[in-house]
């Protein structure tokens, strides 16, 4: 998937608009400047996974192709979720002043952490909206997608992604968005990324796009990474752990994950994967040590638990979103698995 890695880039569906444009860009000595916006509690892994490949690209090319400046609400130290602090030399307000004066970076990069809800300061929101008005590409790492959605930076029907743990909550809270579980997604001049190690894949896509595949391969060697993944790859599936044991089990679990609200019967699942009900039952007994429908119920309840923890949705809405016919049935099943009722769990 292509990404707006230069301001006002006009990209085709499957690559550069023309070979001539690619040659002009690769020969362009202009520095690619990034302004990093840090939110307290940000993911150190997400930030490092994106920035360090750019540093490596500068190193292997023996010239400065990329630069970055770190900013925060007040400047100074910003503590990450791991307790490691990063020094920000700029404030959001000063970056906004530069934008108004015409000094504009090639990209605004937003990095947040687990407790992202309601963390956007007034100065951060103003800066993001100003960036949108000037069509400066914005990249959101990990849970930073939530900040963009919460503050109206993402338009209706915007295609986006977020770290898988907040995927369900984002879907239910901002129903207008087209949320996928891809590693990263481009929609116009906004890129959203699942964060963590997916940030590395996004950075490698940027390096490949700006500097060519050979340079990107050299960065992979420098960072001892075998390769990088494309944005359309899925983040993670609970069935992935079974893929090496049974591709059919992994296929069934993926189908269950795709049909949480509109649940499928075992008969329907069997038709979709080309097996009999008994064959599926035997596979789950052998590799998962439980029945397929019990696994399906647990999967739906795990999603419900995340919605209870991450949203203020009424329990009836959560029950419906997770394929339960009534709140009482949902509460009973939830208590059987987690030992508490949904209301006790939320409190």
HUQUI-V507039 format. One record per pair of residues at least 12 apart in sequence whose C-alpha atoms are under 10 Angstrom apart, sorted by the first residue. I is the first residue (numbers start at 0). J is the second residue. D is the distance in whole Angstrom. If there is no record, write none. Layout:
BEGIN
i:j:d
I:J:D
I:J:D
END
This chain:
BEGIN
i:j:d
0:12:8
0:13:7
0:14:8
0:183:8
0:184:7
0:185:7
0:186:10
0:204:9
0:229:7
0:230:6
0:231:7
1:13:7
1:14:7
1:15:9
1:184:9
1:185:7
1:186:9
1:187:10
1:190:10
1:204:8
1:205:9
1:208:9
1:229:10
1:230:9
2:14:10
2:136:9
2:138:10
2:183:9
2:184:8
2:185:6
2:186:8
2:187:8
2:188:8
2:189:8
2:190:7
2:201:9
2:204:8
2:205:8
2:208:9
2:230:10
3:105:10
3:106:9
3:135:9
3:136:6
3:137:9
3:138:9
3:185:7
3:186:9
3:187:7
3:188:5
3:189:7
3:190:8
3:205:9
3:208:10
4:31:9
4:105:7
4:106:7
4:135:10
4:136:7
4:137:9
4:138:10
4:188:8
4:189:10
4:190:9
4:204:9
4:205:6
4:206:9
4:208:8
4:209:8
5:24:10
5:31:8
5:32:10
5:104:9
5:105:6
5:106:7
5:135:8
5:136:7
5:188:9
5:205:10
5:208:10
5:209:9
6:103:9
6:104:8
6:105:6
6:106:8
6:133:9
6:134:7
6:135:6
6:136:6
6:137:10
6:188:8
7:105:10
7:133:9
7:134:6
7:135:7
7:136:8
7:187:9
7:188:8
8:134:10
8:135:10
8:136:9
8:187:9
8:188:8
9:187:9
9:188:10
10:187:10
14:208:9
15:208:9
21:208:9
21:209:9
21:210:10
21:211:9
22:211:10
24:208:9
24:209:7
24:210:8
25:208:9
25:209:6
25:210:6
25:211:7
26:209:10
26:210:9
27:209:9
27:210:10
28:62:10
28:63:9
28:64:8
29:63:10
29:64:8
29:65:9
30:62:10
30:63:7
30:64:5
30:65:6
30:66:7
30:104:10
30:105:9
31:63:9
31:64:6
31:65:5
31:66:6
31:67:9
31:104:8
31:105:6
31:106:8
31:209:9
32:64:9
32:65:6
32:66:5
32:67:6
32:68:8
32:103:9
32:104:5
32:105:5
32:106:7
32:107:9
33:50:10
33:65:8
33:66:6
33:67:5
33:68:7
33:69:9
33:103:9
33:104:6
33:105:6
33:106:5
33:107:6
33:108:7
33:136:10
33:137:10
34:66:9
34:67:6
34:68:5
34:69:6
34:70:7
34:89:9
34:91:10
34:94:8
34:103:9
34:104:7
34:105:8
34:106:6
34:107:5
34:108:6
34:109:9
34:137:10
35:50:10
35:67:7
35:68:6
35:69:5
35:70:6
35:71:8
35:87:9
35:89:10
35:91:10
35:106:9
35:107:6
35:108:5
35:109:6
35:110:7
35:138:9
36:68:9
36:69:6
36:70:5
36:71:6
36:72:8
36:87:9
36:89:9
36:90:9
36:91:8
36:94:10
36:107:7
36:108:6
36:109:5
36:110:6
36:111:9
36:123:8
36:126:10
36:127:10
36:139:10
36:143:10
37:69:7
37:70:6
37:71:5
37:72:8
37:74:10
37:77:7
37:78:9
37:79:9
37:85:9
37:86:10
37:87:8
37:91:10
37:108:9
37:109:6
37:110:5
37:111:6
37:112:9
37:123:10
37:143:10
38:70:9
38:71:7
38:72:8
38:77:8
38:78:9
38:79:8
38:109:8
38:110:6
38:111:5
38:112:7
38:114:10
38:115:8
38:118:7
38:119:8
38:120:9
38:123:9
38:143:9
38:146:10
39:71:9
39:72:9
39:76:9
39:77:6
39:78:6
39:79:6
39:80:8
39:84:9
39:110:9
39:111:7
39:112:8
39:114:9
39:115:9
39:118:8
39:119:10
40:77:8
40:78:6
40:79:4
40:80:4
40:81:8
40:82:8
40:83:10
40:84:9
40:110:9
40:111:7
40:112:5
40:113:7
40:114:7
40:115:8
40:118:10
41:77:8
41:78:7
41:79:5
41:80:6
41:81:9
41:82:10
41:83:10
41:84:10
41:109:9
41:110:6
41:111:4
41:112:4
41:113:8
41:114:9
41:115:9
41:140:9
41:141:9
41:142:9
41:143:9
42:78:10
42:79:6
42:80:6
42:81:8
42:82:10
42:83:10
42:110:7
42:111:6
42:112:5
42:113:8
42:140:9
42:141:8
42:142:9
42:194:8
42:195:7
43:78:9
43:79:6
43:80:7
43:81:7
43:82:9
43:83:8
43:84:9
43:85:9
43:110:9
43:111:9
43:112:9
43:195:8
44:79:9
44:80:10
44:81:9
44:194:8
44:195:5
44:196:7
44:197:10
44:198:8
44:199:10
45:110:7
45:111:9
45:112:9
45:140:7
45:141:7
45:192:10
45:193:9
45:194:5
45:195:4
45:196:7
45:197:8
45:198:6
45:199:8
46:79:10
46:108:9
46:109:9
46:110:7
46:111:9
46:140:8
46:141:10
46:194:8
46:195:8
46:196:10
46:198:7
46:199:9
47:195:9
47:196:9
47:198:8
47:199:8
48:194:8
48:195:7
48:196:6
48:197:8
48:198:5
48:199:5
48:200:8
48:201:9
48:202:8
48:203:10
49:108:10
49:140:9
49:194:9
49:195:9
49:196:8
49:197:9
49:198:5
49:199:5
49:200:8
49:201:7
49:202:5
49:203:8
49:205:10
50:65:9
50:66:9
50:67:8
50:198:9
50:199:8
50:202:7
51:199:8
51:202:9
51:218:10
51:222:9
52:198:10
52:199:7
52:200:9
52:201:10
52:202:6
52:203:7
52:205:10
52:206:8
52:215:9
52:218:7
52:219:8
52:221:9
52:222:7
53:65:6
53:66:8
53:67:9
53:199:10
53:202:7
53:203:8
53:205:9
53:206:7
53:215:10
53:218:8
54:66:8
54:67:10
54:218:9
55:214:10
55:215:10
55:217:9
55:218:6
55:219:9
55:220:10
55:221:7
55:222:8
56:203:9
56:206:7
56:207:10
56:210:9
56:214:7
56:215:7
56:216:10
56:217:8
56:218:6
56:219:9
56:221:9
57:214:10
57:218:9
58:218:9
58:221:9
59:214:8
59:215:10
59:217:7
59:218:7
59:220:10
59:221:8
60:210:9
60:214:7
60:217:9
60:218:9
64:206:9
64:209:9
64:210:9
65:105:10
65:206:9
65:209:10
66:104:10
67:104:9
67:106:9
67:107:10
67:108:10
68:87:8
68:88:7
68:89:8
68:94:10
68:104:10
68:107:10
69:85:8
69:86:7
69:87:5
69:88:6
69:89:6
69:90:9
69:91:10
69:108:9
70:85:10
70:86:8
70:87:5
70:88:6
70:89:4
70:90:5
70:91:6
70:92:9
70:93:9
70:94:8
70:109:10
71:85:10
71:86:9
71:87:6
71:88:8
71:89:7
71:90:5
71:91:6
71:92:9
71:93:10
71:94:10
71:120:10
71:122:9
71:123:8
72:87:9
72:89:8
72:90:5
72:91:5
72:92:8
72:93:10
72:119:9
72:120:7
72:121:9
72:122:7
72:123:7
73:87:9
73:88:9
73:89:8
73:90:5
73:91:7
73:92:9
73:93:10
73:122:9
74:86:8
74:87:5
74:88:6
74:89:5
74:90:5
74:91:8
74:92:10
74:93:10
75:87:5
75:88:6
75:89:8
75:90:8
76:88:9
79:111:9
79:112:8
80:111:9
80:112:7
80:113:8
80:114:9
90:122:9
90:123:9
91:120:9
91:121:10
91:122:6
91:123:6
91:124:9
91:125:9
91:126:7
91:127:9
92:121:10
92:122:6
92:123:8
92:125:8
92:126:7
93:122:10
93:126:10
94:122:10
94:123:10
94:126:8
95:122:9
95:123:9
95:125:8
95:126:5
95:127:9
95:128:10
95:129:7
95:130:8
96:126:9
98:126:9
98:129:8
98:130:8
98:133:8
98:135:10
99:129:8
99:130:10
99:133:9
101:133:10
103:130:9
103:133:9
103:135:8
104:130:10
104:135:7
104:136:9
105:135:7
105:136:7
105:137:9
106:130:9
106:134:10
106:135:6
106:136:5
106:137:6
106:138:7
106:188:10
106:189:10
107:126:10
107:127:8
107:130:8
107:131:10
107:135:7
107:136:6
107:137:5
107:138:6
107:139:9
107:189:10
108:136:9
108:137:6
108:138:5
108:139:6
108:140:7
108:143:9
108:190:9
108:191:10
109:123:10
109:127:9
109:137:8
109:138:6
109:139:5
109:140:6
109:141:9
109:142:9
109:143:6
109:144:9
109:146:9
109:147:9
109:191:10
110:138:9
110:139:6
110:140:5
110:141:7
110:142:8
110:143:6
110:144:9
110:146:10
110:194:9
111:139:8
111:140:7
111:141:7
111:142:6
111:143:5
111:144:9
111:145:9
111:146:8
111:194:9
112:140:9
112:141:7
112:142:6
112:143:7
112:162:10
112:194:9
113:141:9
113:142:7
113:143:9
113:162:9
113:164:9
113:165:9
114:142:9
114:309:9
115:141:10
115:142:7
115:143:7
115:144:9
115:145:7
115:146:7
116:142:9
116:143:9
116:145:7
116:146:7
116:149:8
116:309:9
116:310:10
117:145:9
117:146:8
117:149:8
117:150:9
118:143:10
118:145:10
118:146:8
118:149:10
119:143:10
119:145:10
119:146:6
119:147:9
119:149:9
119:150:8
123:146:10
123:150:10
124:146:9
124:147:9
124:149:10
124:150:7
124:151:9
124:152:9
125:150:10
127:146:10
127:147:8
127:150:9
127:151:10
127:152:7
128:147:10
128:150:9
128:151:9
128:152:7
130:152:10
131:152:8
131:153:10
131:188:8
131:189:9
134:187:9
134:188:7
134:189:9
135:188:7
135:189:9
136:187:8
136:188:5
136:189:6
136:190:8
137:152:10
137:185:10
137:187:10
137:188:7
137:189:5
137:190:6
137:191:8
138:183:10
138:184:10
138:185:9
138:188:9
138:189:6
138:190:5
138:191:6
138:192:7
138:201:10
139:159:10
139:160:9
139:161:9
139:183:9
139:189:8
139:190:6
139:191:5
139:192:6
139:193:9
139:194:8
139:198:10
140:160:10
140:161:8
140:162:9
140:183:9
140:190:9
140:191:6
140:192:5
140:193:6
140:194:5
140:195:8
140:197:9
140:198:7
140:201:9
141:160:9
141:161:6
141:162:5
141:163:9
141:164:10
141:165:9
141:182:10
141:183:10
141:191:8
141:192:6
141:193:4
141:194:4
141:195:7
141:196:10
141:197:9
141:198:8
142:160:9
142:161:6
142:162:6
142:163:9
142:164:9
142:165:7
142:166:9
142:169:10
142:191:9
142:192:8
142:193:7
142:194:7
142:195:10
143:161:8
143:162:9
143:191:8
143:192:9
143:193:9
143:194:9
144:159:8
144:160:7
144:161:6
144:162:9
144:165:10
144:169:9
144:189:10
144:190:9
144:191:6
144:192:8
144:193:9
144:194:10
145:160:10
145:161:8
145:162:10
145:165:9
145:166:10
145:168:10
145:169:7
145:172:10
145:173:9
145:191:10
147:189:10
147:191:9
148:169:9
148:172:9
148:173:7
148:175:10
148:176:8
149:169:10
149:172:9
149:173:8
152:189:9
153:175:10
153:176:8
153:186:9
153:189:8
154:175:8
154:176:8
154:186:10
155:173:9
155:174:9
155:175:5
155:176:6
155:177:8
156:173:10
156:174:9
156:175:5
156:176:5
156:177:5
156:178:9
156:186:10
157:175:8
157:176:5
157:177:6
157:178:8
157:184:10
157:185:9
157:186:6
157:187:9
157:189:9
158:175:10
158:176:6
158:177:5
158:178:6
158:179:7
158:184:7
158:185:7
158:186:6
158:187:9
158:189:9
158:190:9
158:191:9
159:176:7
159:177:6
159:178:5
159:179:6
159:180:9
159:181:8
159:182:10
159:183:8
159:184:5
159:185:7
159:186:7
159:189:9
159:190:7
159:191:6
159:192:8
159:193:9
160:176:10
160:177:8
160:178:5
160:179:5
160:180:6
160:181:6
160:182:7
160:183:6
160:184:6
160:185:9
160:190:9
160:191:6
160:192:6
160:193:6
160:194:10
160:234:10
161:178:8
161:179:8
161:180:7
161:181:8
161:182:8
161:183:8
161:184:9
161:191:7
161:192:6
161:193:5
161:194:7
161:234:9
162:180:8
162:181:9
162:182:8
162:183:10
162:191:10
162:192:8
162:193:4
162:194:6
162:195:8
162:197:9
162:234:8
162:235:10
163:179:9
163:180:7
163:181:9
163:182:9
163:193:7
163:194:10
163:233:10
163:234:7
163:235:7
163:236:9
164:193:10
164:302:9
164:305:8
164:306:10
164:309:9
165:193:10
165:302:10
165:305:8
165:306:9
165:309:8
165:310:10
166:178:7
166:179:8
166:180:7
166:193:9
166:302:10
166:305:9
166:306:10
167:179:10
167:180:10
167:302:7
167:303:9
167:305:8
167:306:7
167:309:9
167:310:10
167:320:9
168:302:9
168:303:9
168:305:7
168:306:6
168:307:9
168:308:9
168:309:6
168:310:6
168:311:10
168:312:9
169:306:9
169:309:9
169:310:9
171:306:8
171:310:9
171:312:8
171:316:9
171:317:9
171:320:8
172:306:9
172:309:10
172:310:7
172:311:9
172:312:8
179:231:9
179:233:9
179:234:10
180:192:10
180:193:8
180:230:10
180:231:9
180:232:8
180:233:6
180:234:6
180:235:8
180:236:9
181:193:7
181:197:9
181:229:9
181:230:6
181:231:5
181:232:5
181:233:5
181:234:6
181:235:9
182:194:8
182:195:10
182:196:9
182:197:6
182:198:8
182:200:8
182:201:8
182:228:8
182:229:8
182:230:5
182:231:6
182:232:6
182:233:6
182:234:5
182:235:9
183:197:7
183:198:8
183:200:8
183:201:7
183:228:10
183:229:8
183:230:5
183:231:7
183:232:8
183:233:9
183:234:9
184:201:9
184:229:10
184:230:6
184:231:7
185:230:9
192:230:8
193:230:10
193:233:10
193:234:7
194:234:10
196:234:10
197:227:9
197:228:8
197:229:9
197:230:8
197:232:10
197:234:8
199:224:10
199:227:8
199:228:9
200:226:9
200:227:5
200:228:6
200:229:7
200:230:7
201:227:9
201:228:8
201:229:8
201:230:7
202:215:9
202:227:9
203:215:6
203:216:9
203:218:8
203:219:8
203:226:9
203:227:7
203:228:9
203:229:9
204:227:8
204:228:9
204:229:8
204:230:8
206:218:9
215:227:9
236:249:8
236:252:8
236:253:7
236:256:8
237:249:8
237:252:7
237:253:8
237:256:8
237:298:9
238:250:7
238:251:8
238:252:5
238:253:6
238:254:10
238:255:10
238:256:9
238:287:10
239:252:9
239:253:9
241:286:8
241:287:8
244:282:10
244:286:7
245:282:8
245:283:10
245:285:10
245:286:8
247:272:7
247:273:9
247:274:9
247:278:10
247:279:8
247:282:8
247:283:10
248:272:10
248:279:8
248:280:10
248:282:7
248:283:7
248:286:8
248:287:9
248:291:9
250:268:10
250:271:10
250:272:7
251:265:10
251:268:7
251:269:8
251:271:9
251:272:7
251:279:8
251:283:10
251:291:9
251:295:10
252:268:10
252:291:9
252:294:9
252:295:8
252:298:9
254:268:8
254:271:9
254:272:9
254:295:10
255:268:8
255:291:10
255:292:10
255:294:9
255:295:6
255:296:10
255:298:8
255:299:9
256:295:8
256:298:8
256:299:8
256:302:10
258:295:10
258:299:9
258:321:9
258:322:9
259:295:8
259:296:9
259:298:8
259:299:6
259:300:10
259:302:9
259:303:10
259:319:9
259:320:7
259:321:5
259:322:6
259:323:9
260:299:8
260:317:10
260:318:9
260:319:7
260:320:5
260:321:5
260:322:4
260:323:8
261:319:9
261:320:8
261:321:8
261:322:6
261:323:9
262:295:9
262:296:10
262:299:9
262:321:8
262:322:6
262:323:9
263:292:10
263:295:9
263:322:9
264:276:10
264:292:8
265:277:10
265:279:9
265:280:9
265:291:8
265:292:7
265:295:10
266:279:10
268:291:10
276:291:10
279:291:7
280:292:9
296:321:9
296:322:9
296:323:10
296:332:8
296:333:10
296:336:10
297:332:9
297:333:9
297:336:8
297:337:10
298:321:9
299:318:9
299:320:9
299:321:5
299:322:7
299:323:9
299:333:10
300:317:10
300:318:9
300:321:7
300:322:9
300:323:10
300:329:8
300:330:10
300:332:8
300:333:6
300:334:10
300:336:8
300:337:9
301:321:9
301:333:9
301:336:9
301:337:9
302:317:9
302:320:9
302:321:7
303:316:10
303:317:6
303:318:7
303:319:10
303:320:8
303:321:6
303:322:10
303:329:9
303:333:9
303:341:9
304:317:9
304:321:10
304:333:8
304:337:9
304:341:8
304:344:8
304:345:9
305:317:10
306:318:10
306:320:9
306:321:10
306:345:10
307:341:7
307:342:8
307:344:8
307:345:6
307:346:10
308:341:10
308:344:8
308:345:6
308:346:9
309:345:9
310:345:10
311:345:9
313:326:10
313:342:10
314:326:7
314:327:10
314:329:9
314:330:9
314:341:7
314:342:8
315:327:9
315:329:8
315:330:10
317:329:9
317:341:10
318:330:8
318:333:10
318:341:10
326:341:10
329:341:9
330:342:9
END
